């Protein structure tokens, strides 16, 4: 199964939308270099599909990659269907899916605008096994389903 990276997003502070920076380094045991969420245990990198963002656009929201605080916006892979332990490869980078979805303890501004948010149900998290550079347009490959 193969898809692609649509956006590489970071933020300086937690709790804010991330900006598409085009490319960045993924660091083993940490996540995306320069991101406020780097080093967050088993949730080092967050991924959300462009297809999920489209669902929110269909509800009338003007949302874009990074607006859900995801690090990597993808296209072409059904992320929430991947089991924990699945390996993902982007060039030399190797990640392992560590969590599907999340609990949102505080309702975000998107939830209040639409009455829903896709990140808690459709976003996934991964740990960085082998680091390296990742950029917009890179191929994303599912290399192992556990």
VEXMARDREN-836729 format. One record per residue: residue in three letters; chain; x, y, z of N, C-alpha, C in turn; residue number from 1. Coordinates in steps of 0.1 Angstrom, whole numbers, padded with zeros to 4 digits. Each point is the difference from the previous one (the first is absolute). Layout:
BEGIN
   residu   chaine    n.xx    n.yy    n.zz   ca.xx   ca.yy   ca.zz    c.xx    c.yy    c.zz   num
      ALA        A       X       Y       Z       X       Y       Z       X       Y       Z   NUM
...
END
This chain:
BEGIN
   residu   chaine    n.xx    n.yy    n.zz   ca.xx   ca.yy   ca.zz    c.xx    c.yy    c.zz   num
      UNK        A    0009   -0012    0000   -0009    0012    0000    0009    0012    0000     1
      UNK        A   -0003    0010   -0009    0008    0012   -0001   -0008    0012   -0001     2
      UNK        A    0004    0011    0006   -0006    0013    0000    0011    0010   -0001     3
      UNK        A   -0003    0012    0004    0011    0011    0000   -0002    0009    0011     4
      UNK        A    0010    0008    0002    0000    0010    0010   -0004    0013   -0007     5
      UNK        A   -0011    0006    0005   -0005    0013   -0006    0006    0012    0007     6
      UNK        A    0002   -0001    0014    0005    0011    0007    0008   -0005    0012     7
      UNK        A    0011    0008    0003    0008   -0003    0012   -0002    0013    0009     8
      UNK        A   -0006   -0003    0012   -0005    0012    0008    0006    0000    0014     9
      UNK        A    0004    0012    0004    0005    0002    0014   -0006    0012    0006    10
      UNK        A    0001    0001    0014   -0004    0012    0007    0010    0002    0011    11
      UNK        A    0001    0012    0004    0010    0003    0011   -0007   -0003    0014    12
      UNK        A   -0013    0001    0000   -0007   -0002    0013   -0011   -0010   -0001    13
      UNK        A   -0002   -0007    0011   -0011   -0010    0000   -0013    0008    0000    14
      UNK        A   -0011   -0007   -0005   -0013    0006    0000   -0003    0010   -0011    15
      UNK        A    0009    0001   -0010   -0002    0008   -0011    0001   -0007   -0013    16
      UNK        A   -0006    0005   -0011    0000   -0006   -0013    0014    0000   -0005    17
      UNK        A    0004   -0011   -0007    0013   -0001   -0005    0001    0006   -0014    18
      UNK        A    0012    0004   -0004    0003    0006   -0013    0007   -0010   -0009    19
      UNK        A   -0003    0000   -0013    0007   -0009   -0009    0014    0007   -0003    20
      UNK        A    0010   -0007    0004    0014    0005   -0001    0007   -0007   -0013    21
      UNK        A   -0007   -0009   -0006    0005   -0006   -0012    0009   -0012    0001    22
      UNK        A    0009    0001    0010    0009   -0011    0003    0006    0002    0014    23
      UNK        A    0004   -0012    0006    0006    0001    0013    0006   -0014    0003    24
      UNK        A    0008    0000    0011    0006   -0013    0004   -0008   -0007    0010    25
      UNK        A   -0001   -0013   -0001   -0007   -0008    0010    0012   -0006    0008    26
      UNK        A   -0001    0002    0013    0011   -0005    0009   -0004   -0012    0008    27
      UNK        A    0008   -0010    0001   -0003   -0012    0007   -0003    0003    0014    28
      UNK        A   -0011   -0006    0005   -0004    0002    0014   -0006    0013    0004    29
      UNK        A   -0001    0010   -0010   -0005    0013    0003   -0011    0004   -0009    30
      UNK        A    0001   -0001   -0013   -0010    0005   -0009    0005    0010   -0010    31
      UNK        A   -0008    0009   -0004    0003    0011   -0009    0009    0011    0006    32
      UNK        A    0012    0002   -0005    0009    0010    0005   -0007    0014    0000    33
      UNK        A    0001    0007    0011   -0006    0013    0001   -0015    0001    0003    34
      UNK        A   -0006   -0012    0003   -0014    0000    0003   -0002    0000    0015    35
      UNK        A   -0011    0007    0004   -0003    0001    0015   -0003   -0014    0006    36
      UNK        A   -0005   -0009   -0008   -0004   -0013    0005    0011   -0011   -0001    37
      UNK        A    0012    0004   -0005    0011   -0010   -0001    0003   -0005    0013    38
      UNK        A    0003   -0013    0001    0004   -0007    0012   -0011   -0004    0009    39
      UNK        A   -0012   -0001   -0006   -0012   -0003    0008   -0002   -0015    0000    40
      UNK        A    0009   -0007    0007   -0001   -0015    0002   -0004   -0007   -0012    41
      UNK        A   -0011   -0007    0000   -0004   -0009   -0011   -0008    0008   -0011    42
      UNK        A   -0002    0013    0002   -0007    0008   -0010    0010    0011   -0005    43
      UNK        A    0011   -0005   -0006    0010    0009   -0005   -0004    0007   -0013    44
      UNK        A   -0007   -0007   -0009   -0004    0006   -0012   -0015   -0002   -0002    45
      UNK        A   -0007    0010   -0004   -0015   -0002   -0002   -0002    0001   -0015    46
      UNK        A   -0009   -0008   -0005   -0004   -0001   -0014   -0015    0001   -0002    47
      UNK        A   -0004    0007   -0010   -0014    0002   -0004   -0001    0000   -0015    48
      UNK        A   -0010   -0007   -0005   -0001   -0001   -0015   -0008    0013   -0005    49
      UNK        A    0004    0004   -0012   -0006    0011   -0006   -0015   -0004   -0003    50
      UNK        A   -0003   -0013   -0001   -0014   -0004   -0002   -0008    0003    0012    51
      UNK        A    0006    0000    0012   -0007    0003    0013   -0003    0015    0000    52
      UNK        A    0010    0008   -0004   -0001    0014    0000   -0012    0004   -0010    53
      UNK        A   -0001   -0007   -0011   -0010    0002   -0010   -0014   -0001    0007    54
      UNK        A   -0001   -0010    0009   -0013   -0002    0006   -0005    0012    0008    55
      UNK        A    0010    0007    0006   -0003    0012    0008   -0003    0012   -0010    56
      UNK        A    0007    0000   -0012   -0003    0010   -0010   -0015   -0001   -0005    57
      UNK        A   -0004   -0013   -0001   -0014   -0002   -0005   -0010    0004    0010    58
      UNK        A    0004    0002    0013   -0009    0006    0010    0001    0015    0000    59
      UNK        A    0007    0006   -0009    0000    0014   -0002    0012    0007    0007    60
      UNK        A    0010   -0007    0005    0011    0006    0007    0011    0003   -0010    61
      UNK        A    0007    0011    0002    0012    0004   -0008    0012   -0005    0007    62
      UNK        A    0003   -0013   -0002    0011   -0006    0007    0011   -0006   -0010    63
      UNK        A    0012    0000    0005    0011   -0004   -0008    0010   -0009    0007    64
      UNK        A    0009   -0006   -0007    0010   -0008    0007    0007    0008    0012    65
      UNK        A    0001   -0007    0011    0006    0006    0012   -0010    0006    0009    66
      UNK        A   -0012    0003   -0004   -0011    0006    0008   -0004   -0009    0011    67
      UNK        A    0002   -0013   -0001   -0004   -0010    0010    0012   -0004    0009    68
      UNK        A    0011    0008   -0001    0012   -0001    0008    0007   -0013   -0004    69
      UNK        A   -0002   -0005   -0012    0007   -0012   -0005    0014    0004   -0005    70
      UNK        A    0010   -0009    0002    0013    0002   -0006    0001   -0003   -0015    71
      UNK        A   -0006   -0011   -0004    0000   -0005   -0013   -0014   -0001   -0006    72
      UNK        A   -0003    0007   -0010   -0013   -0002   -0007    0003   -0009   -0012    73
      UNK        A   -0008   -0011   -0001    0003   -0010   -0010   -0012   -0001   -0010    74
      UNK        A    0002   -0007   -0011   -0010   -0003   -0009    0001   -0014   -0006    75
      UNK        A   -0011   -0007   -0001    0000   -0013   -0007    0001   -0012    0009    76
      UNK        A    0000    0002    0013    0001   -0012    0010   -0011    0003    0010    77
      UNK        A   -0008   -0011    0003   -0010    0001    0011    0007   -0002    0013    78
      UNK        A    0005    0011    0006    0008   -0001    0012   -0006   -0006    0012    79
      UNK        A   -0013    0003    0003   -0006   -0007    0012   -0002   -0015   -0001    80
      UNK        A    0001   -0005   -0012   -0002   -0014   -0002    0013   -0008    0002    81
      UNK        A    0012    0007    0002    0012   -0006    0002    0001   -0005    0015    82
      UNK        A    0004   -0012    0002    0001   -0005    0014    0013    0006    0006    83
      UNK        A   -0001    0001    0014    0012    0004    0007    0011   -0010   -0003    84
      UNK        A    0012    0005   -0002    0011   -0008   -0003    0004    0000   -0015    85
      UNK        A   -0009    0006   -0008    0002    0001   -0015    0012    0009   -0002    86
      UNK        A    0009   -0004   -0009    0012    0007   -0004   -0003    0009   -0012    87
      UNK        A    0004    0013    0001   -0002    0009   -0011    0014    0005   -0004    88
      UNK        A    0002    0001   -0013    0013    0004   -0006   -0002    0013   -0008    89
      UNK        A    0009    0010    0002    0001    0012   -0008    0014    0002   -0004    90
      UNK        A    0005   -0004   -0012    0014    0000   -0003    0008   -0008    0010    91
      UNK        A    0009    0005    0007    0008   -0007    0010   -0006   -0001    0013    92
      UNK        A   -0011    0008    0002   -0007    0000    0013   -0008   -0012    0002    93
      UNK        A    0000   -0005    0012   -0009   -0011    0004   -0007    0003    0013    94
      UNK        A   -0013   -0001   -0001   -0008    0003    0012   -0009   -0012    0003    95
      UNK        A   -0005   -0001    0013   -0009   -0011    0004   -0012    0006    0006    96
      UNK        A   -0012   -0004   -0005   -0012    0005    0006   -0002   -0004    0014    97
      UNK        A   -0002    0010    0009    0000   -0003    0014   -0014    0003    0007    98
      UNK        A   -0009    0008   -0007   -0013    0003    0005   -0009    0004   -0011    99
      UNK        A   -0013   -0004    0001   -0010    0004   -0010   -0009    0009    0008   100
      UNK        A   -0002    0012   -0005   -0009    0010    0006    0005    0004    0013   101
      UNK        A   -0008    0009    0007    0005    0005    0013   -0013    0006    0007   102
      UNK        A    0002    0001    0013   -0011    0007    0008    0003    0015    0000   103
      UNK        A   -0010    0007   -0003    0002    0015    0001   -0007    0004    0013   104
      UNK        A    0008    0005    0009   -0005    0004    0013   -0006    0014   -0001   105
      UNK        A    0005    0008   -0009   -0005    0013   -0001   -0005    0001   -0015   106
      UNK        A   -0012    0006   -0001   -0006    0001   -0014    0008    0011   -0007   107
      UNK        A    0005   -0003   -0012    0007    0010   -0008   -0009    0010   -0007   108
      UNK        A    0005    0010   -0006   -0008    0009   -0007   -0007   -0006   -0012   109
      UNK        A    0006   -0010   -0006   -0006   -0007   -0012   -0013   -0007    0005   110
      UNK        A    0001   -0007    0012   -0012   -0007    0005   -0011    0010    0002   111
      UNK        A    0003    0012    0005   -0011    0010    0003   -0006    0005   -0013   112
      UNK        A    0009    0001   -0011   -0005    0005   -0013   -0009   -0010   -0007   113
      UNK        A    0004   -0013    0001   -0007   -0011   -0008   -0008   -0009    0009   114
      UNK        A    0002    0000    0013   -0007   -0010    0008    0007   -0014    0000   115
      UNK        A    0012    0000   -0006    0007   -0013   -0002    0014    0004   -0003   116
      UNK        A    0009   -0010    0001    0014    0001   -0004    0005   -0014   -0004   117
      UNK        A    0007    0000   -0011    0005   -0013   -0005    0012   -0006    0007   118
      UNK        A    0009    0009    0006    0012   -0005    0005   -0001   -0011    0011   119
      UNK        A   -0010    0002    0010   -0001   -0011    0010   -0004   -0013   -0006   120
      UNK        A   -0007   -0001   -0011   -0004   -0013   -0005    0009   -0005   -0012   121
      UNK        A    0005    0010   -0008    0007   -0004   -0012    0015    0003    0000   122
      UNK        A    0005    0007    0009    0014    0003    0001    0007   -0012    0006   123
      UNK        A    0012   -0002   -0004    0008   -0010    0006    0014    0005    0005   124
      UNK        A    0007   -0007    0009    0012    0004    0005    0011   -0011   -0003   125
      UNK        A    0012    0004    0000    0011   -0009   -0003    0012    0004    0008   126
      UNK        A    0009   -0010    0002    0013    0002    0005    0010    0000   -0012   127
      UNK        A    0011    0007    0002    0011    0000   -0011    0010   -0011    0004   128
      UNK        A    0001   -0009   -0009    0010   -0012    0002    0013    0004   -0007   129
      UNK        A   -0001    0005   -0012    0012    0005   -0008   -0003    0014   -0005   130
      UNK        A    0009    0009    0004   -0003    0014   -0003    0005    0004   -0014   131
      UNK        A   -0003    0012   -0004    0004    0005   -0013   -0009    0012   -0004   132
      UNK        A    0002    0004   -0012   -0007    0012   -0006   -0013   -0005   -0006   133
      UNK        A   -0010    0008    0002   -0013   -0002   -0006   -0005    0013   -0006   134
      UNK        A   -0006   -0001   -0012   -0004    0012   -0007   -0014   -0002   -0007   135
      UNK        A   -0006    0011   -0003   -0013    0000   -0008    0003   -0008   -0013   136
      UNK        A   -0009   -0009   -0004    0001   -0007   -0012    0007   -0014    0001   137
      UNK        A    0006   -0002    0012    0007   -0013    0002   -0010   -0011    0000   138
      UNK        A    0004   -0012   -0005   -0009   -0012    0000    0000   -0005    0015   139
      UNK        A   -0012   -0005    0004   -0002   -0006    0013   -0005   -0014   -0003   140
      UNK        A    0008   -0010    0005   -0003   -0014   -0003   -0003   -0007    0013   141
      UNK        A   -0010   -0008    0000   -0003   -0010    0011    0008   -0012   -0004   142
      UNK        A    0010   -0003    0009    0009   -0012   -0003   -0003   -0012    0008   143
      UNK        A   -0008    0002    0010   -0003   -0012    0009   -0013    0002    0008   144
      UNK        A   -0009   -0009   -0001   -0011    0000    0008    0001   -0011    0010   145
      UNK        A   -0001    0003    0013    0002   -0010    0010   -0013   -0007    0003   146
END
